[in-house]
Amino acid sequence: MKKISVIAITLFLMTGCKNDPKQSVNETEAIQKDSSVAKVPVAEKLTEESKEIPTLKECTEKTVEYETQQECLFPKNTMAEVYRKTIKEKEVEKADLLLAELPKQSNEKEIHQDGLETITYKVSPNKVEIEFLFAGGITTLELEQKEDHVKRTIIHSAD
């Protein structure tokens, strides 16, 4: 009985450790296929992004007590372009509730959903301040045109 057990275990180990050349070729092909598939979307994405005007930004972030401030500079941009990019990339919470285009004059939009009470737009010639009034705090989005670049500041303040 012991001999049969030893032979069975030995055969089991040998078949498990057997290096099948067909299997290793298939594994190699699978790796190549996976890596090719992973590379293709990246290449397509680069093509899509190259259609748009590339936007470079330099950002700094500060945290002081109950406030977080992110300041970014967008060279060779307008406030409207940075505003659209901010909405598209959802840089602020509830960005989908912002007006599609940057308003020309100050106004206030009542929301009253998901903890967001109002969105206030304060517009001046070279600066726009958008304030999100939440039940637990305020988020402020400031866009300021300075010559050929835009300074975007996002401030998260707790109550």
ABEGO torsion letter per residue (X at the ends): XAAAAAAAAAAAAAAAABBBAAAAAAAAAAAAAAAAAAAAAAAAAAAAAAABBBBBBBBBBBBBEABBBBBBBBBGBBAAAAAAAAAAAGABBGAAABBABBBABBBBBBAGBGGBABBBBBBBAABBBBBBBBAAEBBBBBBBBBEABBBBBBBBBBX
